């Protein structure tokens, strides 16, 4: 067995081994924390970085402040690649100790103001966004730091992402008006791509904050004189919809994103143009887009694997067998002889298939869920059902929420799948559409 003290001294396998042990057996590495803290000042930056990330994974809540002070003097001396490793460790620490979000967020904001490339800055922004999503108490602080960052952000793609977040979260903040200035500054100072994103973000405030509607309309009217077509078109589009004061239009075209499958919509529009019809184009015929929830690492592995995991070129024998089968089938059924493509006989055994409720449900995003719920109460076409279930096997509210979401296959709304620690009751909002085209 490897002595954990040897790991701390780098005598067995180096720091990568120790970091893996820290992930799987943090309590075993905790005994080495004093030695690891001494290694932060090691001249080898790789060892120092791995020592820090290991400490962040094994440290206690009381040691967070001290660790942040030690890291602050070290981060400026390492490359972006090592900084990203540190940021990822801080992200895990934020989720582990949510009450320390203020200290960790201030540290991240200081890193955000330092010089660095797009990947490094994006990792910090992603960490702040993750903290905002997982910890409601950190929302105001996180949005404030991101607002300061876009005041001097040289990366267009990152500025657009942050503006999108401000448009989504800002209207639901305690003081939504304070974010308008930061957003409109982008309209004045940035390139066309960022200006267009800022216009869309402002429209969200006009749609969700009635007290700010008049001010937003004035700003959108100014944007209609922009030199870029995209910015002018967006400003005119949002200004007209908000001016109509039609709640349904505002809900469908500003608050809620287009939830249809874009490839299917493109094909349907192309077919409609090829064969004009006297009836208007029906959007309800377009299938809903699916909300992807797969693990990014799993998707990356899948992309690196050849399709189907088999050889792409069939053998000569297999080709001959397919052609022979095609000839026999065509002779027996002349009506399929002219069909395009290659026919082949499938001999693969069929596996058992289990279809659950979630397989017949499409997830649907409902950004303004509570307003839609109130409208549904007066809609005669909607039915309300009430029942009581016992979830005795669940050990926590978080486990119960995760189980319900997984069973129903619906999309959580209003961040109701995030549970505030210490609560004994919780309300979960879910939205979806059944296979029979019934909204739920």
PyMOL commands that set and color helices and strands:
alter all, ss='L'
color gray80, all
select helices_A, chain A and resi 4-8+14-24+26-30+33-41+45-58+61-75+80-96+98-113+118-134+136-150+156-172+177-189+192-208+210-223+229-244+247-255+262-274+283-285+296-304+307-309+316-332+334-336+357-360+369-377+397-408
alter helices_A, ss='H'
color red, helices_A
select strands_A, chain A and resi 361-363+411-412+430-434
alter strands_A, ss='S'
color yellow, strands_A
deselect
rebuild
show_as cartoon
